[in-house]
Amino acid sequence: MLTGFFIWAVSSHVSAQTAQDGVELARDGKFQEAIAVWEEIGDAISFRNIGGVYLSGVLGSNDLEAAREYLERAADMGDAQAMLSLGYVYLNGAGTPPDPSKAKSWFMRASNLGSPEAKYMVSKMILDGSVSEADNFHALELLQASADAGFPKALVRVGDLLRSGTYTKRDVNRALSYYRAAADSGLAEALNTIGDIYLFAELGEADIEKALSYYSKASENGVKAAMYSMAFLLYSDPDSDQNALMRAYNLAKTAALSWDEQAQYLLGRMYIEERYTARNAEEAFFWLDLAASAGVFEAHHLRALVETELGPDLAKTVHTRARMWFEKNHSTPHNHRLITNNQHSFR
């Protein structure tokens, strides 16, 4: 992800026109005029803003070569945000072949200037690929510094290490404090992780009520894994009333449409078991077919049972519908729990 381009920065440099003039023009959609103002000012922040315009495609198409040129000019003038952005450009291969070595170099330069996000990215690249104890120690120092500065992803990564006991003594209570700090900083996925900790009795005993509370907050912020977990708990509770079952169904449907394969499997079950919805073998087969394609082992078995009810011709028709949905929607950004995206195909 490339950061920092549409929170337009204001320079302290004063010219015939000010940096604020460029910012106001950009906010009004007058990007060519904004570029002219920033060119006249000619400082690092202005060049970074121009790089952001070319990278974003707001002019009709993105000009990645021009974007890199202006970002590098800003970086050469000591702008840490431009260095960070160049790290993402080379990491993700934006207009250039991916180059992790160059990406790491830019992240390190930004890290040396104090960027918490850059410290996190350097630590992540080292920890994800290092075999050297010295490198790991350096990475952990950077990670802790980033977390101490309040960078949300660093807070979560430190929490993950404490939760698993990786590179440190396992301490779930301390991990929880980092996840809460990340959640307070706006990272909703941390709320889901806290829910998992309470559900899976990682503090000594399960607390379903607290788990549901955190899953609910995460769901309200669009975390599909939390939607599935909450739907599963509500649907599995034999005492759930129709309102709770309706909520479970709606959460499962939303998560399933967002490519959560476990939610797709749960939705398939719902269409079979008739606790909330009427039995619908076609819809059950449709969602079980998609869940099976994403590696949910149990979905294969249940789908086979439903197929005997549908018969081969109708099952083939529903399979074709599932394939068409797959082909139309699979380009939507998403991640799978059981397989990598590159392994996901529909047969």
Buried (B, 14 or more C-beta within 10 A) or exposed (E): EBEBBEEBBBBEEEBEBBBEBBBBBBEEEBBEBBBBBBEEBEBBBBBBBBBBBBBBEBEEEBBBEBBBBBBBBBBEBEBBBBBBBBBBBBBEEBBEEEBBEBBBBBBBBBBEBEBBBBBBBBBBBBBEEBEEEEEBEBBBEBBBBBBEBEBBBBBBBBBBBBBEEEBEEEEBEBBBBBBBBBBEBEBBBBBBBBBBBBBEEBEEEBBEEBBBBBBBBBBEBEBBBBBBBBBBBBBEBEEBEEEBBBBBBEBBBBBBBBBBBBBBBBBBBBBBEEBBBEEBBBBBBBBBBBBBBBBBEBBBEBBEEBBEBBEEEBBEEBBEBBBEBBEEEBEEEBEBEEBEEEEBEBE
